[in-house]
Amino acid sequence: MFRKKNVLIFILLVFLFTYLTAQDAQKQQNVLTPENANEARLNRLQPPDKVMDTIGISKGMVVAEIGAGRGRYVVQMAVRVGKKGKIYAEDIDAAALNHLEKRCERWGLENVETILGDVMDPKLPEGKLDVIFVISAYHHFNDPVALLKNARPALKPDGKLAIGEWIPRDANDHSGTTPEKMEAQMNAAGYTLERIETFLKSNFMYIYVFRIDDNR
């Protein structure tokens, strides 16, 4: 009788675990579902999982996105770093951040904190970040050198700055940033280029990974 009772308890525990795991998987899928057609299109052009793998986003990390907007990448990173990690979502658009906060509330993402930054200062917490991330926003910055120089103190000593930025299609295209200009500007902001990832080149984007330059 005692053995049968234990078997029944075991079966119930397995069922409960399977149910909760399925619920978590469904919730995660819902969180990561694009909100609209444009977000879905951008995710196809810039696959979040591949981009996060490339820049080294992993469980438990503390990451900030400058120019986070309505959170297309923030929700992806929030799921990736997990409950022990944290995402700071910075933008100068209060309405976009308000939308992002509601998006996080809707899906129960408790590891995201929004920051209303300034054009020249993202107001990130000092010394806490493993990665500062920027994607599709660099060319919109009024003064990227000043902005990212002011962001630098937020990085841990071994922290990285990762920028996904459009590259000009031709000599007459001024909507992006050339690799030479990117490196020169980030050198001026106090960073050293570590590597350039070109797997998104067919979509006219490079990913740049910088580290802190201790000599600047």
Secondary structure, DSSP 8 states (H G I E B T S, - for coil): -HHHHHHHHHHHHHHHHHHHHHHHHHHHHHHHS-SSHHHHHHHHHS-HHHHHHHHT--TT-EEEEET-TT-HHHHHHHHHH-TTSEEEEEES-HHHHHHHHHHHHHHT--SEEEEE--SS-----TT-EEEEEEES-GGG-S-HHHHHHHHGGGEEEEEEEEEEEE--SSTT--SS--HHHHHHHHHHTTEEEEEEE-TTGGGTEEEEEEEE-TT-
